[in-house]
Amino acid sequence: GGHLICGGGGGGSSDEAPREEEEEGARDADAAGCLFDRGNDHFDEGRFAKSRACFLSCLKILYGTLGQENVEVCLVRERLGDSMIELGEIEEGHWQYLLALQGLQTRLGSKSTHIGRVVTSMGTVHLRAGSYVRALRYYERALRCHIDLNGRDHESTIESVRRAVGMHRTMAPIALE
């Protein structure tokens, strides 16, 4: 879930054209926010095709005005990836996660709660695909991110530990073969 916070248009001026652009930017931001909220509602209710459509429309609006590395664009890409994964569109979803991760790292550096969450999602993609070594690498990276940001006793860190331990348990019988 979550709510998208979109900025309005450009700076103010007494000229008519900039005012119209500002109003259009504000309308676009409102439309993107509504699409994002609707996408989350559809996702939460298990309507993944509809959530994908909402997130894709939202992405088209925001990408054109804010660019690839904007945090809001990255968050929409993440949710679009979530929807695609639920629809079985694994490669497409993974690609959205990669683009989100790239933009977030450029904008926020190597550690943020957003990055930890996207890296965890990428681990889950690899887990579902049976690529356990890659999944483990992503889960361990997410764990390091959560420890650095929140400490060892935080809920997100504990969940990352659970995922990494689960991967080790999954891989142990395979390693013995």
N, C-alpha and C positions, 0 to 999 in steps of 0.2 A: 504494500500500500504506500501511502504517502501522498503528499500534495505538491504539485509543481508550482513554483513561485516564478512567474514570468515578469520580466521588466517591460516597461512601455517603450515607446519609440524614442527618437533622438531628442536633441535639445530644443528649447523653446526659442521662438523668434516672432517678430511681429509680422513676418511675411506669411501669406496665406498657404503656400505650398508646404513649408515645414510643419505647420499646424495640421494640415491634412495628413501628412506622413505620420505625425505623432499619433493622431487619432486612429489611423489604419494600423499602426504598430500596436497600439493598446487593444484594438479589436482582435488582432492576430494573437496577442498574448492571452486574452480572455478565451478565445476559441481553443488555443492550445491547452490551457489549463482545464477547460471543460472536457476536452477529448481525453486528457490524461486521467482525470477523475473517473470518467465513464469507462475508460480502459481498465482501471483498477477495479471498478465495480464488476465489470464483466469477468475479469480474471478471478476475483474472489468468489463469484457464483459459478465458476467452471465453464464459462462461455469463452473459450480461448480464441476461436476464430474472430469473434467480435472484439475481444480485447486487442488482438493483433491489429485489426483494422483501425481501431481508435489510436493505438500507439503509433502506427505507421503514418496516419494523417497528422498527428501531433508532431511527429518527427519532421515531416515535410515542411510544416509551418516554421518550426523553430530552427531547423538546420539552415534554411535560407537567410534568416535574419541574424542568428547568433553564431553560427559556425560549428565545426566539428568538435572543438575543444571546450565548448561551453559546458559547464557542469550539468545544467538542465537538459541539454541535448544528450549528454552521456547517460543521465538517469532514464530518459525516455528509451534510449537504445537498450539499456539493461532490461527494462520491463518488456520491450518488444522481443528481446531474446528469451525472456521467461515464457512469453506466450508461444513463441515458435518451438521452444523445447517441449512444452506441454502438447503441442500439435504433432510432435514427432519430426519436426523440421530441425534436426540436430545441427547440421552444418550451418544453416542460416542463423540459427540461434547462437551458435558458437561465434560466428563472424560478428554478430551484434555485440556480444560480450567483449570480443577483442577490440572492436572500435571504441566501445565505452571505456575499457581499461586504458587504451592508448590516450584518449582525450583526458581522462581523469588524472593520469600520471603526468601529462604535460601541464595541466592546470594546477594540480594539487600537490605534486611531488609523489614520492613513492608510498606514502602511508596516509590513509584516511579511512574512515569507516566505510565509505563508498567503495574504495578499492578492495578492502577486505571482503566485502559482500560479493563483488563481482568475481574476485578470484575464487571464492568458495563456489559460486555458481559454475565457473569454468571447471572446477574439480568435479562437480556433480555431472557435468556433461561427459567428461572422460570416464567417470565411474559407470554411467549408463551405457557407454560405448564399449566397456570392457577393457579400457586402457588404464589399468590400475596404477602403473608406475607414474603416469602423467597425473592421474587424479591425486595420488599421494603428494606429488610435488606441489600441486596447487593448494591442497589442504594445508600442507606444511607452511607454504608461503602466507596463506591467510592467517594461520596461527601466529606466525612471527609478527604480522601486521597488527593483529588484535592485542598481543602481549605488549608491543611497543606503544600502542595507543591507550590501552585500557588497564594494563596490569594483568597479573595472573589470575585474579579472583573474579574478574568481570564475566558476566553471562556470555558475551560473545566469545571470549577466550575459552571458556569451559566448553562451549559448543564446538569450537574449532578443535579442541583436544579430542572430543568425542569422535569427530569425523576422522581425524588422523589415526586414532587408535583403531577405529572401525576398519580403515583401509589396511592397516597393518595386519589385523585379524583376517581380512579377506585375502590378503596376499600370502599369508603364512603357508596355507596348504598348497598353494600354487608353487611356492619356492621349494617345497619338499619333493615335488614331482620330478 
